[in-house]
Amino acid sequence: MRYFLKLSLLGLVMLLGACAGPDMYDASYVSSMPMPVDNNAYLLEDGARPMVIMTPDLEKDLETFTNQNYAVVGESRFNGPEGGVDDAISLAKKLGVTHVLLNAQYAYDASKKAYKFIENFDYIPYDSGYIVGYGGVRRQILYERIANPISIPYKKNVSIYNHRAIFLVKMKE
């Protein structure tokens, strides 16, 4: 029984770790319809950038776009720290959609373990010998300098947001 519990916890940790990747828009994307073809919709042209609209009232703006003959191709929803729109833009380019509605609402504050590093060096003797010179015989020791940074753990506060992105394309009449 304990083995099964540990195995299921490991699976949960791996699932959460996979969702915490850098491109959460792509990882959480759910398609609403098969991708429209050129003769049904105005798709994004090669090299063009999709229109990204940050909106506080996503449902109202979605209704406005659907009334103007835009179709929802898919949607992404996830919780995570505040981030840029570059991942949403790259997914929109991959899908060929022309418009992306984005919304991020504050959910809660969290903390995570982080580290500060202090530069530190160790000196290890690697050769020694005697030098004969004008002042007599003296002993010489050569040292090798090895980096040994010191890490100091601390708690870093991070704000978590509920992210939502809707990918739209204008349909032809």
Summary of the structure (lengths in Angstrom):
residues: 173
radius of gyration: 28.3
end to end distance: 60.1
largest distance: 99.8
contacts: 418
relative contact order: 0.24
helix: 24%
strand: 51%
